[in-house]
Amino acid sequence: MTITGRHIILFSTAAMLCLASCTKQKQEQAAQAYVDYAAELVEQHRYEAALRQIDSVHSLYPKQVAQRRQAKALKDSVVYLQVQQTFAYCDSLLQQLLPQADELLKQFRFEKNDAYEDHGQYVYRNLQTGWNTNRCFLQAYVSDDRKTLVKSYYYGAKPIRQTSVALQAAEQEIEMQGQNHAFEVEGWHEILTLSDDQALEVLNFISSHLSDRIRVTARGSSKAAYYLTDNEKQALDQTYRLGLLMRDINQLEEQLRIASQRIEHFESRTKEGPK
């Protein structure tokens, strides 16, 4: 039998189709191997490694639709498991921190003026404002929305227009700038406020130098300096501890809120079923 050009074309086409079919089958098998291995990793609770395998399915085998669908479903399961894990971990930490905060709060008094304050604050006993109206001092408190503030109070015969407060101890110094509020009532009063990270940094400095003399200087157009007493250092150190606890509790509660929302989202999608 004579082989014609038509036969050659038919043979070539058949060979190409066979080769394409074999290649497709190999691609499917390779993609499936990634999916199967990712599923094994999930069973072993190795979630990050499983996610890397899943990402490889999408990047290496973009045309393998069936395997990519499996990979997506598996990734959804992994993310759900990770969120549950995060929720359990944060809740466990929170249950440890809340009693510590409750115990520490026994040393503080809650103050709030409903007439002009949206939030009250926890103030250590000997740092209460009413006991310290006519002197220079540092006050620190933690508000009931879990923010830490430090206030540099200046009292004198004339204004200094306070713009910053500096602390010096053991040849180390820290200086922070803040917002100043001034008024005159039987002398000149100025209150410079530091909040959140600035406040915690100042309190950390004090906590790190409890055994040292700590000099505080209110700085502006002129200066006013004084030294913290041991009782003040102790009070500010305890406020620092409370501030850190409240910050951590706030962060954990926020993580729990986000995790809870994501869990509800996943569970509602599961109830609705595939679309």
Solvent accessible surface area in square Angstrom, and as a share of the most:
residue,aa,sasa,rsa
1,M,210,0.94
2,T,109,0.64
3,I,108,0.55
4,T,63,0.36
5,G,47,0.45
6,R,182,0.66
7,H,61,0.27
8,I,100,0.51
9,I,115,0.59
10,L,98,0.49
11,F,129,0.54
12,S,51,0.33
13,T,62,0.36
14,A,58,0.45
15,A,62,0.48
16,M,135,0.60
17,L,119,0.59
18,C,81,0.48
19,L,123,0.61
20,A,59,0.46
21,S,68,0.44
22,C,57,0.34
23,T,66,0.38
24,K,121,0.51
25,Q,100,0.45
26,K,140,0.59
27,Q,69,0.31
28,E,59,0.27
29,Q,105,0.47
30,A,36,0.28
31,A,0,0.00
32,Q,48,0.21
33,A,59,0.46
34,Y,61,0.23
35,V,10,0.06
36,D,69,0.36
37,Y,96,0.36
38,A,0,0.00
39,A,39,0.30
40,E,94,0.42
41,L,2,0.01
42,V,18,0.11
43,E,140,0.63
44,Q,95,0.42
45,H,129,0.58
46,R,122,0.45
47,Y,20,0.08
48,E,106,0.48
49,A,16,0.12
50,A,0,0.00
51,L,27,0.13
52,R,152,0.55
53,Q,41,0.18
54,I,0,0.00
55,D,72,0.38
56,S,27,0.17
57,V,0,0.00
58,H,53,0.24
59,S,84,0.54
60,L,98,0.49
61,Y,27,0.10
62,P,76,0.48
63,K,173,0.73
64,Q,18,0.08
65,V,84,0.48
66,A,58,0.45
67,Q,18,0.08
68,R,86,0.31
69,R,174,0.63
70,Q,73,0.33
71,A,1,0.00
72,K,115,0.49
73,A,60,0.47
74,L,32,0.16
75,K,78,0.33
76,D,40,0.21
77,S,52,0.34
78,V,0,0.00
79,V,27,0.16
80,Y,53,0.20
81,L,61,0.30
82,Q,41,0.18
83,V,8,0.05
84,Q,70,0.31
85,Q,104,0.46
86,T,58,0.34
87,F,73,0.30
88,A,61,0.47
89,Y,139,0.53
90,C,2,0.01
91,D,52,0.27
92,S,57,0.37
93,L,56,0.28
94,L,12,0.06
95,Q,98,0.44
96,Q,101,0.45
97,L,32,0.16
98,L,57,0.29
99,P,77,0.48
100,Q,93,0.41
101,A,3,0.02
102,D,85,0.44
103,E,105,0.47
104,L,6,0.03
105,L,37,0.18
106,K,147,0.62
107,Q,52,0.23
108,F,19,0.08
109,R,135,0.49
110,F,92,0.38
111,E,41,0.18
112,K,89,0.38
113,N,62,0.32
114,D,122,0.63
115,A,94,0.73
116,Y,164,0.63
117,E,44,0.20
118,D,128,0.66
119,H,87,0.39
120,G,0,0.00
121,Q,21,0.09
122,Y,51,0.19
123,V,0,0.00
124,Y,21,0.08
125,R,121,0.44
126,N,49,0.25
127,L,0,0.00
128,Q,12,0.05
129,T,49,0.28
130,G,62,0.59
131,W,164,0.58
132,N,9,0.05
133,T,71,0.42
134,N,94,0.48
135,R,94,0.34
136,C,29,0.17
137,F,1,0.00
138,L,1,0.01
139,Q,4,0.02
140,A,0,0.00
141,Y,21,0.08
142,V,0,0.00
143,S,9,0.06
144,D,58,0.30
145,D,48,0.25
146,R,68,0.25
147,K,104,0.44
148,T,5,0.03
149,L,31,0.16
150,V,0,0.00
151,K,41,0.17
152,S,1,0.01
153,Y,31,0.12
154,Y,18,0.07
155,Y,60,0.23
156,G,16,0.15
157,A,108,0.84
158,K,137,0.58
159,P,38,0.24
160,I,5,0.03
161,R,151,0.55
162,Q,2,0.01
163,T,78,0.45
164,S,3,0.02
165,V,1,0.00
166,A,0,0.00
167,L,0,0.00
168,Q,57,0.25
169,A,5,0.04
170,A,63,0.48
171,E,186,0.84
172,Q,102,0.45
173,E,87,0.39
174,I,24,0.12
175,E,81,0.36
176,M,23,0.10
177,Q,129,0.57
178,G,25,0.24
179,Q,149,0.66
180,N,57,0.29
181,H,111,0.50
182,A,45,0.35
183,F,79,0.33
184,E,120,0.54
185,V,89,0.51
186,E,158,0.71
187,G,21,0.20
188,W,59,0.21
189,H,23,0.10
190,E,1,0.00
191,I,27,0.14
192,L,0,0.00
193,T,38,0.22
194,L,1,0.01
195,S,51,0.33
196,D,63,0.32
197,D,106,0.55
198,Q,65,0.29
199,A,0,0.00
200,L,16,0.08
201,E,87,0.39
202,V,0,0.00
203,L,0,0.00
204,N,65,0.33
205,F,22,0.09
206,I,0,0.00
207,S,32,0.21
208,S,76,0.49
209,H,18,0.08
210,L,68,0.34
211,S,113,0.73
212,D,45,0.23
213,R,168,0.61
214,I,0,0.00
215,R,89,0.32
216,V,0,0.00
217,T,4,0.02
218,A,1,0.01
219,R,50,0.18
220,G,32,0.31
221,S,81,0.52
222,S,47,0.30
223,K,141,0.60
224,A,19,0.15
225,A,48,0.37
226,Y,35,0.13
227,Y,96,0.36
228,L,13,0.06
229,T,72,0.42
230,D,107,0.55
231,N,106,0.54
232,E,9,0.04
233,K,12,0.05
234,Q,86,0.38
235,A,0,0.00
236,L,0,0.00
237,D,15,0.08
238,Q,14,0.06
239,T,0,0.00
240,Y,31,0.12
241,R,121,0.44
242,L,0,0.00
243,G,1,0.01
244,L,51,0.25
245,L,21,0.10
246,M,15,0.06
247,R,95,0.35
248,D,47,0.24
249,I,1,0.00
250,N,69,0.35
251,Q,92,0.41
252,L,15,0.08
253,E,60,0.27
254,E,74,0.33
255,Q,80,0.35
256,L,21,0.10
257,R,116,0.42
258,I,78,0.40
259,A,5,0.04
260,S,38,0.24
261,Q,98,0.44
262,R,111,0.40
263,I,27,0.14
264,E,111,0.50
265,H,100,0.45
266,F,26,0.11
267,E,70,0.31
268,S,49,0.31
269,R,97,0.35
270,T,109,0.63
271,K,176,0.75
272,E,117,0.53
273,G,26,0.25
274,P,144,0.90
275,K,225,0.95
